[in-house]
Amino acid sequence: MTRVCLIGPGDVEYHYQELLGFSKGKLDSELEKIAQSLVDSDSELTFLPDGGVSLEVAKKFRALGGKKIIGLVPLSDKHPGIGHLRQYMDTSVDGKPLFDEFIDTGDWAKHDLTMALFGDVVLFLGKSPGTEGERNYGIYMYKIVTGRKKGVKQPIETIHAQARAGKNFPYTIMIYSLFLADKKLSPEDEAYMKKFGINLSYIISPENLKKELKKLL
């Protein structure tokens, strides 16, 4: 089963409606189709339990029969801690818990650096300061754990026993193009991913997402 790490903006109304011009209905329909493609491709999900587009996709995924959802949570953090995440960690769908389990990702600093390494695939659902940080840190840390930084040796197992980027097949970052104003990343972004051995895929529709995920099985 492919584990997909969701990365997406937290302020859904501002990002998708104000910045990108989606109506609430059109966005809801698109997220429903994305969730169905994740179910159909026999994927499991992992992401930070917080408000935002990832949570909305996960709720639809569960309602459509999705099998497994894992929360990535910096449970060991002391300041500011995770009190603000509790309401999202306790989310339920049809009377059942949304999350099957939680992984302790350490403190917030380590969480932000390594979150993207907990999936076989990253599904990138839009640019924001937070999502750009998570994606870029994932790329940089993949460079580290694959021995591409001179003088540094840090296997992925030292990050966490459940970190799995690159273990089952080449680490893959899927960009949902419809949710980017320019539809693509910069040439520099693309070049560094290629340099570090990361597969980059631009996803143009939910059907394309399902097809690309099934290729990996």
Helices and strands as residue ranges (DSSP letters): E 2-7, H 12-12, I 13-19, H 24-40, E 43-47, H 53-63, E 69-73, G 83-85, H 86-89, E 92-93, E 96-97, E 101-104, H 108-114, G 115-118, E 121-124, H 129-145, G 156-158, E 172-176, G 177-179, H 187-195, E 199-203, H 206-216
